[in-house]
Amino acid sequence: MTSAIDPDQIRGVLRRVVDPEVGMNILDLGLIYRIDHEATPVLIEMTMTSPACPMSEMILDDIQHEWAVAFPDEPAPDVRLVWEPPWDPSKMSAQGKQHFGWTPEANEN
């Protein structure tokens, strides 16, 4: 059995989870590496900006909370922390880079 939830819905939930240290959602921050919406339960592979991130438990709890609010009839996702490849700012979305003022024009100077 596969989930009836499509990847866009899952990304919407993940956008509601904010890394409190940087004030940005975990999707635009580039912490989400993989979403397997066909797995049961849904599989999410993610990382943190650093293995020593003091907010990792809070972020994982927030994912579970937002999931339960959005999909109360679905099983909780299987969220796995991975460390390869290591996170770096290149993994951020264009919106994430703009949040920090990192624009292509700024990088050319």
C-alpha positions, 0 to 999 in steps of 0.5 A: 500500500502506498500513501495517498499523500503527494510530494507537494503536500509533504513539502507543504508540511515541511515548510511549516517546520522552522529551524529556530537558529536561522529562522527558515523552514527546513525545506528551503534551508536544504535539510530535506534530502529525500521524500519517498511518498510511496513508502509506508510509512512515508520516508523522509531523509534529512540532515542538519546543518551540523551533526552537533545541531542543538535543535535537532530533537526539536526539529524532529518533534516539529515534523511529527507534530506538523504531520499529525496536524496535516494528516491525522489519518496517516501513520507518522513518517519515518524520518531518518537523519543522514550525514552524507552528503554533509549539508552546505549552503549550496543545498538551499533553495533560491528563496533560502539564499535570498533570505540571507541576501545571497544573490547571484549578483552578490556572489559575482563581486 
